[in-house]
Amino acid sequence: MDMISTIDFCEATYKVSLFFVLLNPVFWNIVSRLEYYTHLLTKITNNPKVGCYVLAVTIFSLCLIRSHYFVEAMAKQSSSEILNNDFVKLFGIILMILGQILVVMSTYQLGIIGTYCGDYFGILMKKRVTEFPFNICNNPMYRGSTMSFLGYALLHAKPAGILTAYCVHMVYEIAIKVEEPFTMKIYSSQKQNGKH
């Protein structure tokens, strides 16, 4: 409770940081569904791959903005003496490194189109990816991103960062529950139509 009391919930940058934590998965789920049902980005760009790259750049940019505001917000939040020790800092560094490995390797295995909702554009993977890091956990990109946020919070002894990492985790859990059934629906309908 002492750590929670140090969080400045009214600080403007922290509010913006939390806004982008919530916005990003909502945005890419809405836009990708819109693409699936209306082919909006494909119509605008005249090419599903180009449309997917446009979405990829947009999502990546929003993630950079989210990270920027998170770092800015943490600079304005109080540190905790309980967290401010070498063991916690080392654990934070390890989490950040492992988290980034999961994110980078996920992108490598899936490619840009596989990472950024290509299946919603009708660009399907030929087979399910089972190589590292998909062989050690489901949704390694989401897990890695959450670990990175938590690692940064621990490295800088920021209770507000721990709370933000928890929010990232919860938002991704909701996104998984929304995305996975729809992705299965896309692939099963393509198989039924003989397109995959």
C-alpha positions as CSV (number, residue, x, y, z in Angstrom):
1,M,0.0,0.0,0.0
2,D,2.9,2.4,0.7
3,M,4.1,1.9,-2.9
4,I,0.6,2.6,-4.3
5,S,0.4,5.8,-2.3
6,T,3.5,7.1,-4.1
7,I,1.8,7.0,-7.5
8,D,0.7,10.3,-8.8
9,F,-2.4,9.4,-10.7
10,C,-3.2,13.0,-11.6
11,E,0.1,13.6,-13.4
12,A,-0.7,14.5,-17.0
13,T,2.0,12.5,-18.7
14,Y,1.0,9.4,-16.7
15,K,-2.6,9.7,-17.9
16,V,-1.4,10.0,-21.5
17,S,0.8,6.9,-21.0
18,L,-2.1,4.9,-19.7
19,F,-4.3,6.2,-22.5
20,F,-1.9,4.8,-25.1
21,V,-1.6,1.5,-23.3
22,L,-5.3,1.2,-23.7
23,L,-5.6,2.7,-27.1
24,N,-3.1,0.6,-29.1
25,P,-4.7,-2.9,-29.0
26,V,-8.1,-1.3,-29.4
27,F,-6.9,0.6,-32.4
28,W,-5.3,-2.3,-34.2
29,N,-8.2,-4.6,-33.5
30,I,-10.8,-2.2,-34.8
31,V,-8.7,-1.3,-37.9
32,S,-7.8,-4.9,-38.7
33,R,-11.5,-6.0,-38.4
34,L,-12.5,-3.0,-40.6
35,E,-10.0,-4.2,-43.2
36,Y,-11.3,-7.8,-43.0
37,Y,-14.9,-6.8,-43.5
38,T,-14.5,-3.8,-45.9
39,H,-11.0,-4.1,-47.3
40,L,-10.6,-0.4,-46.6
41,L,-6.8,-0.2,-46.5
42,T,-6.6,-2.5,-49.5
43,K,-8.9,-0.2,-51.5
44,I,-7.0,2.9,-50.5
45,T,-3.6,1.4,-51.4
46,N,-4.8,-0.9,-54.2
47,N,-2.7,-3.7,-52.7
48,P,-3.3,-5.8,-49.6
49,K,0.5,-6.0,-48.9
50,V,0.9,-2.3,-49.1
51,G,-2.2,-1.9,-46.9
52,C,-0.7,-4.2,-44.4
53,Y,2.6,-2.3,-44.4
54,V,0.6,1.0,-43.8
55,L,-1.1,-0.6,-40.8
56,A,2.3,-2.0,-39.6
57,V,3.9,1.5,-39.7
58,T,0.9,3.0,-37.9
59,I,0.9,0.3,-35.2
60,F,4.7,0.6,-34.8
61,S,4.5,4.4,-34.5
62,L,1.8,4.1,-31.9
63,C,3.9,1.7,-29.9
64,L,6.8,4.2,-30.1
65,I,4.6,7.0,-28.9
66,R,3.3,4.7,-26.0
67,S,6.9,3.9,-25.0
68,H,7.9,7.6,-25.2
69,Y,5.1,8.7,-22.9
70,F,5.8,5.8,-20.5
71,V,9.4,6.8,-20.1
72,E,8.4,10.5,-19.7
73,A,5.8,9.5,-17.1
74,M,8.2,7.4,-15.2
75,A,10.7,10.3,-14.9
76,K,8.0,12.3,-13.1
77,Q,6.8,9.5,-10.8
78,S,8.3,8.8,-7.4
79,S,10.8,5.9,-6.9
80,S,10.3,3.4,-4.1
81,E,13.0,2.8,-1.5
82,I,11.8,-0.8,-1.2
83,L,12.5,-1.4,-4.9
84,N,15.7,0.6,-5.0
85,N,18.3,-2.1,-4.6
86,D,20.8,-3.9,-6.8
87,F,18.9,-7.2,-6.9
88,V,15.6,-5.6,-8.1
89,K,17.6,-3.5,-10.7
90,L,19.3,-6.7,-12.0
91,F,16.0,-8.5,-12.2
92,G,14.6,-5.5,-14.1
93,I,17.5,-5.6,-16.6
94,I,17.1,-9.3,-17.2
95,L,13.3,-8.9,-17.7
96,M,13.9,-6.1,-20.3
97,I,16.5,-8.2,-22.2
98,L,14.3,-11.3,-22.2
99,G,11.3,-9.3,-23.2
100,Q,13.0,-7.7,-26.1
101,I,14.3,-11.1,-27.3
102,L,10.8,-12.4,-27.3
103,V,9.5,-9.3,-29.2
104,V,12.3,-9.3,-31.8
105,M,12.3,-13.1,-32.3
106,S,8.5,-13.1,-32.7
107,T,8.8,-10.5,-35.4
108,Y,11.6,-12.4,-37.1
109,Q,9.6,-15.6,-37.1
110,L,6.3,-14.1,-38.3
111,G,7.7,-11.4,-40.6
112,I,6.2,-8.0,-40.9
113,I,3.0,-9.2,-42.5
114,G,2.5,-12.0,-40.1
115,T,3.2,-9.7,-37.1
116,Y,1.0,-6.9,-38.2
117,C,-2.4,-8.6,-39.0
118,G,-1.6,-9.8,-42.5
119,D,-4.3,-12.5,-42.1
120,Y,-6.9,-9.8,-41.9
121,F,-5.8,-8.7,-45.3
122,G,-6.2,-12.3,-46.7
123,I,-2.4,-12.9,-46.5
124,L,-2.2,-16.1,-44.6
125,M,0.7,-18.0,-43.1
126,K,1.4,-21.3,-44.8
127,K,1.7,-23.1,-41.5
128,R,1.6,-22.3,-37.8
129,V,4.9,-21.0,-36.5
130,T,6.3,-23.3,-33.8
131,E,9.9,-22.2,-33.6
132,F,11.4,-20.1,-30.8
133,P,9.9,-18.2,-29.1
134,F,6.5,-19.8,-30.0
135,N,7.8,-23.1,-28.7
136,I,8.1,-21.8,-25.1
137,C,5.0,-19.6,-24.8
138,N,1.9,-18.5,-26.5
139,N,1.8,-14.8,-27.7
140,P,5.5,-14.2,-27.0
141,M,5.3,-10.7,-28.4
142,Y,2.7,-9.7,-25.9
143,R,4.5,-11.5,-23.1
144,G,7.8,-9.8,-24.1
145,S,6.3,-6.4,-24.3
146,T,4.8,-6.8,-20.8
147,M,8.2,-8.0,-19.5
148,S,9.9,-5.0,-20.9
149,F,7.5,-2.6,-19.2
150,L,7.9,-4.4,-15.9
151,G,11.6,-4.6,-16.3
152,Y,11.9,-0.8,-16.9
153,A,9.7,-0.1,-13.9
154,L,11.9,-2.4,-11.6
155,L,15.1,-1.0,-13.0
156,H,14.0,2.5,-12.1
157,A,12.2,1.5,-8.9
158,K,8.9,3.0,-10.0
159,P,5.6,1.6,-8.5
160,A,3.7,3.6,-11.2
161,G,5.6,1.5,-13.8
162,I,4.6,-1.7,-12.1
163,L,1.0,-0.7,-12.3
164,T,1.4,0.3,-15.9
165,A,3.0,-3.1,-16.7
166,Y,0.0,-4.7,-15.1
167,C,-2.3,-2.6,-17.2
168,V,-0.4,-3.7,-20.3
169,H,-0.7,-7.3,-19.3
170,M,-4.5,-7.0,-18.7
171,V,-5.1,-5.2,-22.0
172,Y,-3.1,-7.9,-23.9
173,E,-5.1,-10.6,-22.1
174,I,-8.3,-9.1,-23.4
175,A,-6.8,-8.6,-26.8
176,I,-5.8,-12.3,-26.9
177,K,-9.4,-13.4,-26.1
178,V,-10.7,-11.2,-28.9
179,E,-8.0,-12.0,-31.5
180,E,-7.4,-15.7,-31.2
181,P,-11.0,-16.9,-32.0
182,F,-11.2,-14.4,-34.9
183,T,-7.9,-15.6,-36.3
184,M,-9.1,-19.2,-36.1
185,K,-12.2,-18.2,-37.9
186,I,-10.2,-16.6,-40.7
187,Y,-8.1,-19.7,-41.3
188,S,-11.0,-22.1,-41.0
189,S,-13.1,-20.1,-43.5
190,Q,-10.2,-20.0,-45.9
191,K,-9.7,-23.8,-45.7
192,Q,-13.4,-24.3,-46.3
193,N,-13.2,-22.1,-49.4
194,G,-10.2,-24.0,-50.6
195,K,-7.9,-20.9,-50.5
196,H,-5.4,-22.3,-48.0
